[in-house]
Amino acid sequence: MAAGLPVVVTLNGGGSDDILDHGRTGLYCGVDPASIADGLQRLIDDPGVTRGWARAVGVDVARRRYGQDRYRSGIMRVYDSLCSPAD
């Protein structure tokens, strides 16, 4: 997503379930090979639409959620909480 490319993600209860917006930033599929192949085939069959999803939304979502600024501010929150005087 961060590279501006559509993604195919398996629904498996992991972190990807929180990242992808199905039909907007990529496609969800099942964990079986046939479902994964169907998702990939959809990207191959209609690259214009799926690239549009990724460029329009995916890059922005990836940068907001996982970019350097968010990472840096999260680390600083941890440091601040560790360095704060105990009440």
PyMOL commands that place a pseudoatom at each C-alpha (Angstrom):
pseudoatom trace, name=CA, resn=MET, resi=1, chain=A, elem=C, hetatm=0, pos=[0.000, 0.000, 0.000]
pseudoatom trace, name=CA, resn=ALA, resi=2, chain=A, elem=C, hetatm=0, pos=[2.774, 2.430, 0.891]
pseudoatom trace, name=CA, resn=ALA, resi=3, chain=A, elem=C, hetatm=0, pos=[4.239, 1.913, -2.591]
pseudoatom trace, name=CA, resn=GLY, resi=4, chain=A, elem=C, hetatm=0, pos=[0.943, 2.883, -4.232]
pseudoatom trace, name=CA, resn=LEU, resi=5, chain=A, elem=C, hetatm=0, pos=[0.156, -0.665, -5.299]
pseudoatom trace, name=CA, resn=PRO, resi=6, chain=A, elem=C, hetatm=0, pos=[-2.989, -2.670, -4.589]
pseudoatom trace, name=CA, resn=VAL, resi=7, chain=A, elem=C, hetatm=0, pos=[-2.691, -5.552, -2.155]
pseudoatom trace, name=CA, resn=VAL, resi=8, chain=A, elem=C, hetatm=0, pos=[-4.386, -8.904, -1.699]
pseudoatom trace, name=CA, resn=VAL, resi=9, chain=A, elem=C, hetatm=0, pos=[-4.634, -9.861, 1.962]
pseudoatom trace, name=CA, resn=THR, resi=10, chain=A, elem=C, hetatm=0, pos=[-5.938, -13.006, 3.637]
pseudoatom trace, name=CA, resn=LEU, resi=11, chain=A, elem=C, hetatm=0, pos=[-8.506, -12.617, 6.383]
pseudoatom trace, name=CA, resn=ASN, resi=12, chain=A, elem=C, hetatm=0, pos=[-6.808, -14.471, 9.187]
pseudoatom trace, name=CA, resn=GLY, resi=13, chain=A, elem=C, hetatm=0, pos=[-7.353, -12.482, 12.355]
pseudoatom trace, name=CA, resn=GLY, resi=14, chain=A, elem=C, hetatm=0, pos=[-3.948, -10.784, 12.159]
pseudoatom trace, name=CA, resn=GLY, resi=15, chain=A, elem=C, hetatm=0, pos=[-2.931, -7.165, 11.824]
pseudoatom trace, name=CA, resn=SER, resi=16, chain=A, elem=C, hetatm=0, pos=[-3.858, -7.007, 8.152]
pseudoatom trace, name=CA, resn=ASP, resi=17, chain=A, elem=C, hetatm=0, pos=[-7.515, -7.263, 9.163]
pseudoatom trace, name=CA, resn=ASP, resi=18, chain=A, elem=C, hetatm=0, pos=[-7.196, -3.783, 10.669]
pseudoatom trace, name=CA, resn=ILE, resi=19, chain=A, elem=C, hetatm=0, pos=[-5.211, -2.235, 7.830]
pseudoatom trace, name=CA, resn=LEU, resi=20, chain=A, elem=C, hetatm=0, pos=[-7.066, -2.971, 4.621]
pseudoatom trace, name=CA, resn=ASP, resi=21, chain=A, elem=C, hetatm=0, pos=[-10.318, -1.375, 3.545]
pseudoatom trace, name=CA, resn=HIS, resi=22, chain=A, elem=C, hetatm=0, pos=[-11.719, -4.018, 1.169]
pseudoatom trace, name=CA, resn=GLY, resi=23, chain=A, elem=C, hetatm=0, pos=[-12.464, -2.589, -2.253]
pseudoatom trace, name=CA, resn=ARG, resi=24, chain=A, elem=C, hetatm=0, pos=[-10.815, 0.695, -1.372]
pseudoatom trace, name=CA, resn=THR, resi=25, chain=A, elem=C, hetatm=0, pos=[-7.159, -0.040, -0.613]
pseudoatom trace, name=CA, resn=GLY, resi=26, chain=A, elem=C, hetatm=0, pos=[-7.025, -3.636, -1.807]
pseudoatom trace, name=CA, resn=LEU, resi=27, chain=A, elem=C, hetatm=0, pos=[-8.809, -6.962, -1.620]
pseudoatom trace, name=CA, resn=TYR, resi=28, chain=A, elem=C, hetatm=0, pos=[-9.426, -9.479, 1.124]
pseudoatom trace, name=CA, resn=CYS, resi=29, chain=A, elem=C, hetatm=0, pos=[-9.473, -13.159, 0.278]
pseudoatom trace, name=CA, resn=GLY, resi=30, chain=A, elem=C, hetatm=0, pos=[-9.637, -16.442, 2.101]
pseudoatom trace, name=CA, resn=VAL, resi=31, chain=A, elem=C, hetatm=0, pos=[-6.519, -18.340, 3.137]
pseudoatom trace, name=CA, resn=ASP, resi=32, chain=A, elem=C, hetatm=0, pos=[-7.022, -21.125, 0.591]
pseudoatom trace, name=CA, resn=PRO, resi=33, chain=A, elem=C, hetatm=0, pos=[-4.912, -20.995, -2.591]
pseudoatom trace, name=CA, resn=ALA, resi=34, chain=A, elem=C, hetatm=0, pos=[-7.942, -20.695, -4.895]
pseudoatom trace, name=CA, resn=SER, resi=35, chain=A, elem=C, hetatm=0, pos=[-9.192, -17.602, -3.062]
pseudoatom trace, name=CA, resn=ILE, resi=36, chain=A, elem=C, hetatm=0, pos=[-5.743, -15.998, -3.152]
pseudoatom trace, name=CA, resn=ALA, resi=37, chain=A, elem=C, hetatm=0, pos=[-5.470, -16.781, -6.865]
pseudoatom trace, name=CA, resn=ASP, resi=38, chain=A, elem=C, hetatm=0, pos=[-8.905, -15.219, -7.482]
pseudoatom trace, name=CA, resn=GLY, resi=39, chain=A, elem=C, hetatm=0, pos=[-7.842, -12.025, -5.704]
pseudoatom trace, name=CA, resn=LEU, resi=40, chain=A, elem=C, hetatm=0, pos=[-4.628, -11.802, -7.677]
pseudoatom trace, name=CA, resn=GLN, resi=41, chain=A, elem=C, hetatm=0, pos=[-6.473, -12.523, -10.911]
pseudoatom trace, name=CA, resn=ARG, resi=42, chain=A, elem=C, hetatm=0, pos=[-8.846, -9.652, -10.184]
pseudoatom trace, name=CA, resn=LEU, resi=43, chain=A, elem=C, hetatm=0, pos=[-5.855, -7.291, -9.931]
pseudoatom trace, name=CA, resn=ILE, resi=44, chain=A, elem=C, hetatm=0, pos=[-4.467, -8.655, -13.184]
pseudoatom trace, name=CA, resn=ASP, resi=45, chain=A, elem=C, hetatm=0, pos=[-7.804, -8.405, -15.001]
pseudoatom trace, name=CA, resn=ASP, resi=46, chain=A, elem=C, hetatm=0, pos=[-8.540, -4.830, -13.944]
pseudoatom trace, name=CA, resn=PRO, resi=47, chain=A, elem=C, hetatm=0, pos=[-5.252, -3.071, -13.124]
pseudoatom trace, name=CA, resn=GLY, resi=48, chain=A, elem=C, hetatm=0, pos=[-6.573, 0.448, -13.739]
pseudoatom trace, name=CA, resn=VAL, resi=49, chain=A, elem=C, hetatm=0, pos=[-9.285, 0.287, -11.107]
pseudoatom trace, name=CA, resn=THR, resi=50, chain=A, elem=C, hetatm=0, pos=[-7.225, -1.467, -8.487]
pseudoatom trace, name=CA, resn=ARG, resi=51, chain=A, elem=C, hetatm=0, pos=[-4.201, 0.803, -8.997]
pseudoatom trace, name=CA, resn=GLY, resi=52, chain=A, elem=C, hetatm=0, pos=[-6.555, 3.731, -8.598]
pseudoatom trace, name=CA, resn=TRP, resi=53, chain=A, elem=C, hetatm=0, pos=[-7.649, 2.376, -5.216]
pseudoatom trace, name=CA, resn=ALA, resi=54, chain=A, elem=C, hetatm=0, pos=[-4.098, 2.051, -4.029]
pseudoatom trace, name=CA, resn=ARG, resi=55, chain=A, elem=C, hetatm=0, pos=[-2.944, 5.438, -5.296]
pseudoatom trace, name=CA, resn=ALA, resi=56, chain=A, elem=C, hetatm=0, pos=[-5.991, 7.316, -4.090]
pseudoatom trace, name=CA, resn=VAL, resi=57, chain=A, elem=C, hetatm=0, pos=[-6.272, 5.828, -0.639]
pseudoatom trace, name=CA, resn=GLY, resi=58, chain=A, elem=C, hetatm=0, pos=[-3.686, 3.162, 0.122]
pseudoatom trace, name=CA, resn=VAL, resi=59, chain=A, elem=C, hetatm=0, pos=[-0.616, 5.380, 0.187]
pseudoatom trace, name=CA, resn=ASP, resi=60, chain=A, elem=C, hetatm=0, pos=[-2.326, 7.900, 2.459]
pseudoatom trace, name=CA, resn=VAL, resi=61, chain=A, elem=C, hetatm=0, pos=[-3.597, 5.209, 4.819]
pseudoatom trace, name=CA, resn=ALA, resi=62, chain=A, elem=C, hetatm=0, pos=[-0.193, 3.534, 5.032]
pseudoatom trace, name=CA, resn=ARG, resi=63, chain=A, elem=C, hetatm=0, pos=[1.577, 6.817, 5.713]
pseudoatom trace, name=CA, resn=ARG, resi=64, chain=A, elem=C, hetatm=0, pos=[-0.918, 7.966, 8.355]
pseudoatom trace, name=CA, resn=ARG, resi=65, chain=A, elem=C, hetatm=0, pos=[-0.972, 4.655, 10.198]
pseudoatom trace, name=CA, resn=TYR, resi=66, chain=A, elem=C, hetatm=0, pos=[2.621, 3.512, 9.792]
pseudoatom trace, name=CA, resn=GLY, resi=67, chain=A, elem=C, hetatm=0, pos=[4.679, 6.508, 8.696]
pseudoatom trace, name=CA, resn=GLN, resi=68, chain=A, elem=C, hetatm=0, pos=[7.719, 7.902, 10.449]
pseudoatom trace, name=CA, resn=ASP, resi=69, chain=A, elem=C, hetatm=0, pos=[5.806, 10.683, 12.187]
pseudoatom trace, name=CA, resn=ARG, resi=70, chain=A, elem=C, hetatm=0, pos=[3.326, 8.316, 13.798]
pseudoatom trace, name=CA, resn=TYR, resi=71, chain=A, elem=C, hetatm=0, pos=[6.065, 5.883, 14.777]
pseudoatom trace, name=CA, resn=ARG, resi=72, chain=A, elem=C, hetatm=0, pos=[8.161, 8.679, 16.257]
pseudoatom trace, name=CA, resn=SER, resi=73, chain=A, elem=C, hetatm=0, pos=[5.269, 10.139, 18.253]
pseudoatom trace, name=CA, resn=GLY, resi=74, chain=A, elem=C, hetatm=0, pos=[4.369, 6.684, 19.572]
pseudoatom trace, name=CA, resn=ILE, resi=75, chain=A, elem=C, hetatm=0, pos=[7.906, 6.086, 20.771]
pseudoatom trace, name=CA, resn=MET, resi=76, chain=A, elem=C, hetatm=0, pos=[7.960, 9.518, 22.422]
pseudoatom trace, name=CA, resn=ARG, resi=77, chain=A, elem=C, hetatm=0, pos=[4.711, 8.725, 24.269]
pseudoatom trace, name=CA, resn=VAL, resi=78, chain=A, elem=C, hetatm=0, pos=[6.312, 5.573, 25.656]
pseudoatom trace, name=CA, resn=TYR, resi=79, chain=A, elem=C, hetatm=0, pos=[9.446, 7.462, 26.727]
pseudoatom trace, name=CA, resn=ASP, resi=80, chain=A, elem=C, hetatm=0, pos=[7.352, 10.221, 28.296]
pseudoatom trace, name=CA, resn=SER, resi=81, chain=A, elem=C, hetatm=0, pos=[5.305, 7.708, 30.260]
pseudoatom trace, name=CA, resn=LEU, resi=82, chain=A, elem=C, hetatm=0, pos=[8.473, 5.970, 31.502]
pseudoatom trace, name=CA, resn=CYS, resi=83, chain=A, elem=C, hetatm=0, pos=[10.159, 9.229, 32.467]
pseudoatom trace, name=CA, resn=SER, resi=84, chain=A, elem=C, hetatm=0, pos=[7.157, 10.778, 34.216]
pseudoatom trace, name=CA, resn=PRO, resi=85, chain=A, elem=C, hetatm=0, pos=[7.419, 10.960, 38.001]
pseudoatom trace, name=CA, resn=ALA, resi=86, chain=A, elem=C, hetatm=0, pos=[5.330, 8.350, 39.805]
pseudoatom trace, name=CA, resn=ASP, resi=87, chain=A, elem=C, hetatm=0, pos=[2.240, 9.651, 41.592]
for i in range(1, 87): cmd.bond("trace and resi %d" % i, "trace and resi %d" % (i + 1))
show_as sticks, trace
zoom trace
